[in-house]
Amino acid sequence: MTQSETTLLVKSMLGAWLLLLTSVTDAGEKLTVAFGEVMAPWVMANTDDGIIIEILRAAMGPLGYEIEAVYMPYARRSKAYRSGGIDVVSDMNLNTIT
């Protein structure tokens, strides 16, 4: 992984955490999180698993939150978040979600 890929990954994770933290207060016990469909090993839709999903579940589980993962293309994730259909969007930031 190159330095620019690593930087992009870190920024994406921070963006996801920011969106997660701003959504938690209204979400209740279940958080619906939209992930990309093809992002192995970070997200693997066919097995409902991946590094990012495991991190979110491990971080939010002890706080009483269940992560419900949904998988969709980039543009649909943004639209679903803006319309309130999902609580959190992974690998996007405030600049790309608007």
URBEL-V946667 format. One record per residue. SS is DSSP state (hx for helix, st for strand, lp for the rest). OMEGA is omega as a letter, one per 20 degrees, with the letter a starting at -180 (NA if undefined). D_LAST is the distance of its C-alpha to the last C-alpha in Angstrom with 2 decimals. Layout:
ss: [SS	SS]
omega: [OMEGA	OMEGA]
d_last: [D_LAST	D_LAST]
//
This chain:
ss: [lp	lp	hx	hx	hx	hx	hx	hx	hx	hx	hx	hx	hx	hx	hx	hx	hx	hx	hx	hx	hx	hx	hx	hx	hx	hx	hx	lp	lp	st	st	st	st	st	st	lp	lp	st	st	lp	lp	lp	st	st	hx	hx	hx	lp	st	lp	hx	hx	hx	hx	hx	hx	hx	hx	hx	hx	hx	lp	lp	lp	lp	st	st	st	st	st	st	lp	lp	hx	hx	hx	hx	hx	hx	hx	hx	hx	lp	lp	lp	lp	lp	st	st	lp	lp	lp	lp	hx	hx	hx	hx	lp]
omega: [a	r	r	r	r	r	r	r	a	r	r	r	r	r	r	r	r	r	r	a	r	a	a	a	a	a	a	a	r	r	r	a	r	r	r	a	a	a	a	j	a	r	r	a	a	r	a	a	r	a	a	r	r	r	r	r	r	a	a	r	r	r	r	a	r	r	r	a	r	a	a	r	a	a	r	r	a	a	a	r	a	a	r	a	r	a	a	r	r	r	r	r	a	r	a	a	a	NA]
d_last: [28.36	27.76	26.55	23.31	22.70	23.56	21.25	18.30	19.43	19.75	16.31	14.90	17.27	16.43	12.71	13.97	16.48	14.23	12.23	15.72	17.32	15.04	15.62	19.32	20.70	19.78	20.29	24.09	25.96	23.99	20.49	18.95	17.15	15.65	16.96	17.41	20.71	22.45	22.08	25.68	26.88	23.61	22.95	25.68	24.89	28.53	29.84	26.99	27.29	26.15	25.82	22.31	23.27	26.57	25.09	22.82	25.80	28.16	26.10	25.23	28.49	30.71	28.53	29.17	25.95	26.08	23.35	22.98	21.48	20.02	19.47	17.30	15.87	12.53	11.02	12.65	11.42	7.72	9.22	11.73	9.74	7.96	11.57	13.23	15.23	14.85	14.91	13.59	11.96	14.12	13.73	10.02	8.82	6.49	6.09	5.65	3.81	0.00]
//
